[in-house]
Amino acid sequence: MTRKYRVLQRPALWFRLALLLLSAVGYAAAADGCSSVTFPSNRLYAACSDLPLLSSSIHWSYDSAAATLSFAFVAPPPQSEGWVSWAINPTADGMLGSQALIAFHQPDGSMGVRTYNITGYASISEGPIDFNASNLAAEYSGGAMRLYGKLKLPAGMTVVKQVWQVGSSVADGVPQEHGFKPENLQSMGTLDLIKGAISPSGGSTNVKKNVHGVLNAVSWGIMLPIGAIIARYLKKFKSADPAWFYLHVTCQIVGYGVGVGGWATGLDLGSKSKGIQYTTHRNIGILLFCLGTLQVFALFLRPGKDHKYRFYWNIYHSVVGYTVIILSIVNIFKGLEILSVDNKWTMWYCIAVAILGGIELFLVAVTWCVIHKSKADARSSSNGSDA
């Protein structure tokens, strides 16, 4: 019975071992990355590297004596009728000025490669590029496009600024605009043809984006609402006068100053990415800056408590102030969406807003109780004096 049981268990044991072996092979293939990509027998490359974005890889052989670069760029387009592109930019880091090779299905259905000198963000036109290009070819299989080519580089150019991209569609033989997700906007860097080192570009830009987001979230999104809460509720307590006023002014002026810094970094980012516009976010930001500046100057025009225009000034100040706070929160969420930050940061800001809302609700209840008690005491005192 025992022997028969062991014999019956052997097929299951072998099956498990086979699964483990297949898993190990699959893991090794995944770990190989670009080295696992195969090409026709006549296309061999000395080096390859996985690019950090768009699930792409670059394969190349560099002949230093002849200063020629033979390469293959591999990437999956968003749609089967889309396009993929690899470019060298001899003058800058980004798209403008790049000498691009774009692979896509030609009007006759075959795969082909065309050259483009990218001089603007509008529609592109086919034309010669700064490098002598030859052996251009492309193929599409398994959901990925492979772009092949050979470039004659200037003598001594062993580190190139590369730009790569994918797009969803081609219309009348012209590649259409690519997506504007972070992975599309950041698909650039340098490639060392000798050492094989890949370095992403745009690090300083990403830092500025983060600084822009933090400054605006802290100033417009947190400090200004705190200042408004102080003014609305603490001034109802006589014991808090005039401390509430100085706290309110301090929060608003510091918040406005930090917010101006965030606004300035936004202008700088916009000036360096003229082809990329977030119109709603930008317009709300400009409006917030104008309204915030108006509030600061209005502080110097604040009438005295007994002045006949003080009532109207209070209405104006409250309406503009709450408009700024509401627009600030909306624009911060717009900014978080644009940055495509990890969900935890959006969650943390939601928690911050919820805490501020909870504090306001608590103060509403407290001030209502205090005012109600004061009125009750006043009525009681009045009734006592009448008696």
DOTORGU-780971 format. One record per residue (C-alpha): chain; residue in three letters; x, y, z. Coordinates in steps of 0.5 Angstrom, whole numbers, always signed. Example, Ala and Ser with C-alpha at 12.3 -4.5 7.8 and 13.67 -1.06 7.14 Angstrom:
! residues 2
 marvo pavo     x     y     z
     A  ALA   +25    -9   +16
     A  SER   +27    -2   +14
END
This chain:
! residues 387
 marvo pavo     x     y     z
     A  MET    +0    +0    +0
     A  THR    +6    +5    +2
     A  ARG   +10    +3    -4
     A  LYS    +3    +4    -9
     A  TYR    +2   +11    -5
     A  ARG    +9   +13    -7
     A  VAL    +9   +11   -14
     A  LEU    +2   +15   -15
     A  GLN    +6   +21   -12
     A  ARG   +11   +21   -17
     A  PRO    +8   +24   -23
     A  ALA    +5   +30   -18
     A  LEU   +12   +31   -15
     A  TRP   +15   +31   -23
     A  PHE   +10   +36   -24
     A  ARG   +11   +41   -19
     A  LEU   +19   +41   -20
     A  ALA   +17   +42   -28
     A  LEU   +13   +48   -25
     A  LEU   +19   +51   -21
     A  LEU   +24   +50   -27
     A  LEU   +19   +54   -32
     A  SER   +18   +59   -26
     A  ALA   +26   +60   -26
     A  VAL   +27   +60   -33
     A  GLY   +21   +65   -34
     A  TYR   +24   +70   -28
     A  ALA   +31   +69   -31
     A  ALA   +28   +71   -38
     A  ALA   +25   +77   -35
     A  ALA   +31   +79   -31
     A  ASP   +35   +79   -37
     A  GLY   +31   +85   -40
     A  CYS   +34   +88   -46
     A  SER   +39   +82   -47
     A  SER   +33   +77   -48
     A  VAL   +30   +81   -54
     A  THR   +32   +77   -61
     A  PHE   +33   +80   -68
     A  PRO   +34   +77   -75
     A  SER   +41   +73   -75
     A  ASN   +44   +79   -79
     A  ARG   +42   +84   -74
     A  LEU   +47   +83   -68
     A  TYR   +49   +89   -63
     A  ALA   +55   +89   -58
     A  ALA   +51   +93   -52
     A  CYS   +44   +94   -50
     A  SER   +40   +98   -45
     A  ASP   +33   +98   -42
     A  LEU   +30  +105   -42
     A  PRO   +27  +107   -36
     A  LEU   +20  +109   -39
     A  LEU   +15  +107   -44
     A  SER   +17   +99   -44
     A  SER   +23  +101   -49
     A  SER   +30   +99   -50
     A  ILE   +36  +101   -54
     A  HIS   +41   +96   -57
     A  TRP   +47   +99   -61
     A  SER   +54   +97   -64
     A  TYR   +59  +103   -64
     A  ASP   +65  +103   -69
     A  SER   +69  +109   -66
     A  ALA   +74  +109   -72
     A  ALA   +69  +110   -77
     A  ALA   +64  +114   -72
     A  THR   +58  +110   -74
     A  LEU   +52  +108   -70
     A  SER   +48  +102   -71
     A  PHE   +42  +101   -67
     A  ALA   +35   +98   -66
     A  PHE   +30  +101   -62
     A  VAL   +24   +97   -59
     A  ALA   +18   +99   -56
     A  PRO   +10   +98   -56
     A  PRO    +6  +103   -59
     A  PRO    +0  +105   -55
     A  GLN    -4  +102   -61
     A  SER    -2   +97   -67
     A  GLU    -3  +103   -72
     A  GLY    +1  +108   -68
     A  TRP    +8  +110   -68
     A  VAL   +15  +109   -64
     A  SER   +21  +114   -65
     A  TRP   +28  +115   -63
     A  ALA   +32  +121   -64
     A  ILE   +39  +124   -62
     A  ASN   +39  +132   -60
     A  PRO   +45  +135   -61
     A  THR   +44  +142   -58
     A  ALA   +39  +141   -52
     A  ASP   +36  +136   -48
     A  GLY   +28  +135   -50
     A  MET   +24  +135   -56
     A  LEU   +26  +141   -60
     A  GLY   +32  +140   -64
     A  SER   +32  +133   -64
     A  GLN   +34  +129   -70
     A  ALA   +28  +124   -70
     A  LEU   +27  +117   -74
     A  ILE   +20  +115   -73
     A  ALA   +17  +108   -75
     A  PHE   +10  +106   -77
     A  HIS    +6  +103   -82
     A  GLN    +6  +106   -89
     A  PRO    +0  +108   -93
     A  ASP    +1  +101   -97
     A  GLY    +1   +97   -90
     A  SER    +8   +96   -90
     A  MET   +13   +98   -84
     A  GLY   +18  +104   -85
     A  VAL   +22  +109   -82
     A  ARG   +22  +116   -84
     A  THR   +27  +122   -81
     A  TYR   +24  +129   -78
     A  ASN   +28  +135   -76
     A  ILE   +24  +137   -70
     A  THR   +23  +144   -70
     A  GLY   +17  +146   -66
     A  TYR   +11  +143   -62
     A  ALA    +6  +143   -68
     A  SER    +5  +138   -73
     A  ILE   +12  +135   -76
     A  SER   +14  +135   -83
     A  GLU   +19  +129   -86
     A  GLY   +26  +132   -88
     A  PRO   +33  +130   -88
     A  ILE   +37  +130   -81
     A  ASP   +43  +133   -79
     A  PHE   +46  +126   -79
     A  ASN   +47  +121   -85
     A  ALA   +42  +116   -84
     A  SER   +42  +109   -87
     A  ASN   +40  +102   -87
     A  LEU   +33  +104   -84
     A  ALA   +28   +99   -83
     A  ALA   +22   +97   -78
     A  GLU   +18   +91   -77
     A  TYR   +12   +90   -72
     A  SER   +11   +83   -68
     A  GLY    +8   +81   -62
     A  GLY    +6   +88   -60
     A  ALA   +12   +92   -61
     A  MET   +15   +96   -66
     A  ARG   +23   +95   -68
     A  LEU   +26  +101   -71
     A  TYR   +33   +99   -74
     A  GLY   +38  +104   -77
     A  LYS   +45  +107   -78
     A  LEU   +48  +114   -76
     A  LYS   +54  +117   -78
     A  LEU   +56  +121   -72
     A  PRO   +61  +127   -71
     A  ALA   +68  +125   -69
     A  GLY   +69  +124   -62
     A  MET   +61  +124   -60
     A  THR   +61  +118   -56
     A  VAL   +56  +121   -51
     A  VAL   +49  +123   -54
     A  LYS   +43  +126   -52
     A  GLN   +37  +121   -54
     A  VAL   +30  +122   -54
     A  TRP   +25  +117   -55
     A  GLN   +17  +117   -56
     A  VAL   +11  +113   -58
     A  GLY    +4  +115   -61
     A  SER    -3  +112   -62
     A  SER    -4  +114   -69
     A  VAL    -2  +116   -76
     A  ALA    -6  +120   -81
     A  ASP    -5  +121   -88
     A  GLY    +3  +118   -87
     A  VAL    +4  +123   -81
     A  PRO    +5  +121   -74
     A  GLN    +0  +125   -70
     A  GLU    +1  +128   -63
     A  HIS    +4  +123   -57
     A  GLY    +1  +123   -50
     A  PHE    +2  +128   -45
     A  LYS    +3  +123   -39
     A  PRO    +9  +124   -35
     A  GLU   +13  +118   -38
     A  ASN   +12  +121   -45
     A  LEU   +14  +128   -42
     A  GLN   +20  +125   -39
     A  SER   +23  +120   -44
     A  MET   +30  +123   -45
     A  GLY   +37  +122   -43
     A  THR   +44  +121   -45
     A  LEU   +47  +115   -47
     A  ASP   +54  +113   -47
     A  LEU   +56  +109   -53
     A  ILE   +63  +107   -50
     A  LYS   +61  +105   -43
     A  GLY   +53  +104   -44
     A  ALA   +51  +108   -39
     A  ILE   +44  +111   -39
     A  SER   +42  +117   -35
     A  PRO   +35  +120   -35
     A  SER   +35  +128   -36
     A  GLY   +30  +133   -33
     A  GLY   +32  +132   -26
     A  SER   +32  +139   -24
     A  THR   +25  +140   -27
     A  ASN   +22  +134   -23
     A  VAL   +25  +138   -17
     A  LYS   +22  +144   -19
     A  LYS   +16  +141   -20
     A  ASN   +16  +138   -13
     A  VAL   +18  +145   -10
     A  HIS   +12  +148   -14
     A  GLY    +7  +143   -11
     A  VAL   +10  +143    -4
     A  LEU   +10  +151    -3
     A  ASN    +3  +152    -6
     A  ALA    +0  +146    -2
     A  VAL    +3  +149    +4
     A  SER    +1  +156    +3
     A  TRP    -5  +157    -1
     A  GLY    -8  +150    +1
     A  ILE    -6  +150    +9
     A  MET    -4  +157   +12
     A  LEU    -9  +161    +8
     A  PRO   -15  +157   +11
     A  ILE   -12  +157   +18
     A  GLY   -11  +164   +18
     A  ALA   -19  +165   +16
     A  ILE   -21  +160   +21
     A  ILE   -17  +164   +26
     A  ALA   -21  +171   +24
     A  ARG   -28  +168   +23
     A  TYR   -28  +164   +30
     A  LEU   -23  +167   +35
     A  LYS   -25  +174   +34
     A  LYS   -31  +172   +37
     A  PHE   -28  +171   +44
     A  LYS   -26  +178   +47
     A  SER   -20  +175   +51
     A  ALA   -17  +173   +44
     A  ASP   -17  +181   +42
     A  PRO   -13  +183   +39
     A  ALA    -8  +177   +39
     A  TRP   -13  +174   +34
     A  PHE   -12  +179   +29
     A  TYR    -4  +179   +29
     A  LEU    -5  +171   +28
     A  HIS    -9  +172   +22
     A  VAL    -5  +177   +19
     A  THR    +1  +173   +20
     A  CYS    -2  +167   +17
     A  GLN    -4  +171   +11
     A  ILE    +2  +175   +10
     A  VAL    +7  +169   +11
     A  GLY    +2  +164    +7
     A  TYR    +2  +169    +1
     A  GLY    +9  +170    +1
     A  VAL   +10  +163    +0
     A  GLY    +5  +162    -5
     A  VAL    +8  +167    -9
     A  GLY   +15  +163    -9
     A  GLY   +10  +157   -11
     A  TRP    +7  +161   -17
     A  ALA   +14  +164   -19
     A  THR   +17  +157   -20
     A  GLY   +10  +155   -24
     A  LEU   +12  +161   -29
     A  ASP   +19  +158   -29
     A  LEU   +17  +151   -31
     A  GLY   +12  +154   -36
     A  SER   +17  +158   -39
     A  LYS   +21  +152   -40
     A  SER   +16  +148   -43
     A  LYS   +12  +152   -48
     A  GLY    +9  +146   -52
     A  ILE    +6  +143   -46
     A  GLN    +0  +147   -43
     A  TYR    -4  +146   -37
     A  THR    -9  +152   -38
     A  THR   -14  +151   -33
     A  HIS    -9  +150   -27
     A  ARG    -5  +156   -30
     A  ASN   -11  +160   -31
     A  ILE   -13  +159   -24
     A  GLY    -6  +160   -21
     A  ILE    -6  +167   -24
     A  LEU   -13  +169   -21
     A  LEU   -11  +166   -15
     A  PHE    -4  +171   -15
     A  CYS    -9  +177   -17
     A  LEU   -14  +176   -11
     A  GLY    -8  +174    -6
     A  THR    -5  +181    -8
     A  LEU   -11  +185    -8
     A  GLN   -13  +182    -1
     A  VAL    -6  +184    +2
     A  PHE    -6  +191    -1
     A  ALA   -14  +191    +2
     A  LEU   -10  +191    +9
     A  PHE    -7  +198    +8
     A  LEU   -14  +200    +6
     A  ARG   -18  +197   +12
     A  PRO   -23  +202   +15
     A  GLY   -24  +203   +22
     A  LYS   -29  +199   +26
     A  ASP   -34  +205   +26
     A  HIS   -33  +208   +19
     A  LYS   -39  +207   +15
     A  TYR   -35  +203   +10
     A  ARG   -33  +198   +14
     A  PHE   -39  +194   +13
     A  TYR   -38  +194    +6
     A  TRP   -30  +192    +7
     A  ASN   -32  +186   +11
     A  ILE   -36  +183    +6
     A  TYR   -31  +184    +0
     A  HIS   -26  +182    +5
     A  SER   -30  +175    +6
     A  VAL   -32  +174    -1
     A  VAL   -25  +175    -4
     A  GLY   -22  +171    +2
     A  TYR   -26  +165    +1
     A  THR   -26  +165    -6
     A  VAL   -18  +164    -6
     A  ILE   -19  +159    -1
     A  ILE   -24  +155    -5
     A  LEU   -20  +156   -12
     A  SER   -13  +154    -8
     A  ILE   -16  +147    -6
     A  VAL   -19  +146   -13
     A  ASN   -12  +148   -16
     A  ILE    -8  +144   -11
     A  PHE   -12  +138   -13
     A  LYS   -11  +140   -21
     A  GLY    -3  +140   -19
     A  LEU    -3  +133   -16
     A  GLU    -7  +130   -22
     A  ILE    -2  +134   -27
     A  LEU    +4  +131   -23
     A  SER    +1  +124   -23
     A  VAL    +4  +123   -16
     A  ASP    +3  +117   -12
     A  ASN    -4  +116    -9
     A  LYS    -1  +117    -2
     A  TRP    +0  +124    -3
     A  THR    -7  +126    -5
     A  MET    -9  +122    +1
     A  TRP    -5  +126    +6
     A  TYR    -7  +133    +3
     A  CYS   -15  +130    +3
     A  ILE   -13  +128   +11
     A  ALA   -10  +135   +12
     A  VAL   -17  +139    +9
     A  ALA   -21  +134   +13
     A  ILE   -17  +136   +19
     A  LEU   -18  +143   +17
     A  GLY   -26  +142   +16
     A  GLY   -26  +138   +23
     A  ILE   -23  +144   +26
     A  GLU   -28  +149   +23
     A  LEU   -34  +145   +25
     A  PHE   -32  +144   +32
     A  LEU   -31  +152   +33
     A  VAL   -38  +153   +30
     A  ALA   -41  +148   +35
     A  VAL   -36  +152   +41
     A  THR   -38  +159   +38
     A  TRP   -45  +157   +38
     A  CYS   -45  +155   +45
     A  VAL   -41  +161   +47
     A  ILE   -46  +166   +44
     A  HIS   -52  +162   +46
     A  LYS   -50  +162   +53
     A  SER   -48  +170   +53
     A  LYS   -55  +171   +50
     A  ALA   -58  +167   +55
     A  ASP   -54  +171   +61
     A  ALA   -56  +177   +58
     A  ARG   -63  +176   +58
     A  SER   -63  +173   +65
     A  SER   -59  +179   +67
     A  SER   -64  +184   +64
     A  ASN   -70  +180   +67
     A  GLY   -67  +181   +74
     A  SER   -66  +188   +73
     A  ASP   -73  +189   +71
     A  ALA   -75  +185   +77
END
